[in-house]
Amino acid sequence: MHAFDLNLLPVALAIYEESSVSGAARKLGMSQPAVSVALNKLRKALADPLFVRTGRGMEPTPRALSLINPTRDILLRLQTDVLASEQFNPASTDRKFTLALTDIGEMTFLPRLLDRLRRDAPGASICSVSLSPPELALALEHGEVDLAIGYFPDLKNRNFFQQRLFSHSFICLISAAHPYRGRKLGMEQFLEMGHAVIKAEGRSQELFEQFLLRQRIERRVVLSTPHFMSIPFLIAASDLVATVPRAVGESFAQFAAIRLVEPPLEIPRFDLKQHWHRKYAKDGSNAWLRSVVAELFGGD
């Protein structure tokens, strides 16, 4: 097999279908001499004349006839299984999409994503995972995670592609019953208040803490917790303040007795992005999911 040129098989099929070398040349977009050279190579490789010139054109020998159906099958498989671009149909898929999300990422992205899948891909499902940066990089490379959505500054390797979705800011949370009634905290109130500080796995919260360190601002920390989900209830029942990503605060305000107030500082914004491995850039299902995420959350 290593010495046999498979490119010769389409030439044999074209000569059979056209009954002439010139007709095969036109069909294949080749010159007539090139088809003749290919036919001579095939004759030598198979030790058979393959086609004999008669009054009705080039007639196949029995050896040539034995090549026709296998050659057609091979070329059809190449067209349908190898060369054809993958077609992904969300309406009929039962695929499980695995997303890397933090807990606040789940609050931000999952409700609208699930709603879209229920409408456009009712058989699909989503699995949300939380991984360390090294684990996430390997999971994306091996196809165990389809997308990482949110703030993942460690995915900088050239093998990872990314798309910016929107820019995010921070907001302060206080109890709805808090005596402070303004829409924006002054620096004096901010420093006098007791603070609830979230030290979660999500890297976005680190941005705010690092900003305060650079500004040499020291708060009165009353509570430190790794959990976001307890924050709205703790804030609603106390006079503490917490500073969280804006989308998280807006989600909390829907089910807890809290108010959103602007912080006293111009805190740098950060970009939320979707990340994927370059191996899956052309994968039909991955590309479809990325397009849905971009449509739902892109552009701000």
C-alpha positions, 0 to 999 in steps of 0.5 A: 500500500505504501507504494500505491498512489490512491490519487489514481483511483478517481482517474480510473473511475472518470475514464470508466464513466466517460469512456474516454481519456479526454472526457475524464480529463474534462471531468477531473479538470486535468489535462489529457496528457496528465490523465494518460500519465496517471492511467499508465501509472495505474496500469503498471501498479496493477499489472493490467491494461485496465482500459482498451480502446474500441469503436465504442471508446475505452472499454474496461477490462475485468480488473478495471470493473473490479475497481469501480464499486470500491472506488466509488465507495471510497470517494463517497466516504471521503466526501461524507465522513472526511471532507464534508464540514460537520453539521450540528443540529441543536434541535436534535442533539442530546449533547451534554455541554460542560461549562467552567463557571464560578458560583457567581458565573452560574448566577450570571450566565446559566438562567438565560443559557438554560432558557435558550437551550430549552427553546433551541436544543431541548435535548441538550443539557449543561454540566457546570464545573469548577476547576483550578487553573491548571486543571481547567487548562487540561480539561479544555485541551482534552475536550472535557470542558467545552467553554470557560465563561467568566473571568479566567486570566490564567488562560493566556496560552496561545492554544486558547482562544477567547472572546470578550463578552462584556465589561463588568463593575462592582456595586455595594450591598446594604440592608434595605433597612439600613439608615443610610438612604443615599444612592452612592456611599461617601468615603467616610461612610464606606470606611465607618461601616463594617464590611463583609468580605468574600474570599471566594475562588472566583478571580474577579473578587481579587480585583477589588481587594487588590485595588484597595491594597494599591490605594492603601485603603483599610476597611473595618472587616467584620466578616470574612467568608468564602461563600457568596450565597450567604451574603444577601441574607447576612447583609439583609439582617445586619448593618454591614456592607459588601462589595460584589460584582454588579451582576451578582448584586443585581441577582441578590436584590431580586430575592433578599431585602437589600439595596444597591449603592454605588461605591465611593471609588472609581473601581477599575472594570474587568472583562468577562470572556468565553474561552475555548481550546483551539482544537475545538474552534471548528467543532460544530457543537462548540461553535454553536454554543459560542455563538449562543453565548456571544448573542446572549451576553456580548456587546456591552 
